[in-house]
Amino acid sequence: MSNSISTLLLRNLSDVFGENDPVRRRAAIDEIFHEDAVFYDPKGGIFRGRDEIDRIAGVIKAAHPDFEYQPLFPPEELGDAGRVRWVSGIPGKPPAYAGTDFIVARSGRIASVYLFFDNLP
């Protein structure tokens, strides 16, 4: 399956790190991540492979099960990479935090994700 970089960025937000259901989250990871993908988290280290990305996405979501990610702008693409700026929090309330996801794609799947935390807009 080949996806655009914008699709990968948005699915990573909603279907992976924004998904409470572990079965749906794992299915999305299997669809959009390479087997050897890497997630770089500035607070939690480096997570290699689908199993580790699945595990840490579940841990992050469990810490804030009611939070939803909201892109601030459409994703940007450049070559085989892209980024999306977002906020997260409880819908209808001010955002609790903000960030930018930067990905590198290979053959229509995520090869690496770099998370940066930003100041709230």
N, C-alpha and C positions, 0 to 999 in steps of 0.2 A: 504494500500500500504506500503510495506517495502522497504526501501532504505539502501544502504551501507552508512557508515559514510562519506566516501570520496564523494559519490554522493551528500549527504546532504550538505556538505561543499561547493562544487562547485556550486550547484544549488542556495544556499543561496547567493553566490557572484554574479552570473550572472542573475538568474531568479527573485531574490528578490531585493537586493540592487543595482544591475546593470540594472534593467528594467525600462524603461521610460513609458511603457504603463501600466496604473493602472489596467486594467482588467486582463492582463497577469500576472502582479505582484501578484494580489490578488489570482488568481487561483493557482499560485505556492505556496503561503503562505498556502492556504488551503490544498494543497497536502503534503507539507513537514514539517509543524509545528503542534505540538499538540495545541489543543484549549487553553490550559493554559500555553503555552510557554512564556518564559521571555527572553528579549533582554537587556543586560547590556552594556550601552554606557558610556565610561569614560568621555565624554564631556556633555552628555545629560540626564543621569539618567537611570532609570529602566522603561522598557515598558513591560506591562503584557498583554498577550492574542493576538490573531491574529489581531484584529482591531487596537490595538495600534502599533503592529509591522508593519502593513500595513501603518499606518499613518506616522510613523517616517521614514520608508524606502522611502516613497514618498517625505518627506521633505528633506532627505539627497540627494536623486537623483536629486530633483529640484534645489538644490544648485550647482550641477555640472552635468548638463544633458549630456555633451559630454564626460565625464570621463568613462573609462572602467577599470574594475578590471582585473589584470593579476596575476595568481598564480606564485610565484617564484619557488616553488618546488611542487611535488605531495603532496596531503594531507597525514597526518600521522594519524593513528588510534591506539587507545589503549583502550581495553575493550569497554565500551559504550561511549567513548569520542574520540575527534579528533581535529586536528588543521590544518590550512592552512595559510601560510605566503603569502602576496600579496602586489602588488603596484597598484596605481591607478593614472590615468591622461588621457590626450588627446592622443589617439593613434598616434604614430610617433614622439612624443615629450618626453622629460625626465619625469619620474613620478613626480607627485605633492606631494604624500604622500604614506606611507606604513603602513601595519598593520598585525595583526594576528587575525584570528577568531578561537575561541575555542568553540566547542559545546559539549553538553551532549545529547545523543539520548535515546529515549525510544520507543520500538516497531517500529523501523524503521522511526521515525519522530524526529524532533528537539524538545527537551524539554527546552533547554536553550542555548543561544549564548552569549559569552563574547567577546567583541571587545577590542583589545589592539592596540594602535598606536605605531609604531616602527620608528626608524631612517631610513631614506632612505638608501638603500644598496649602 
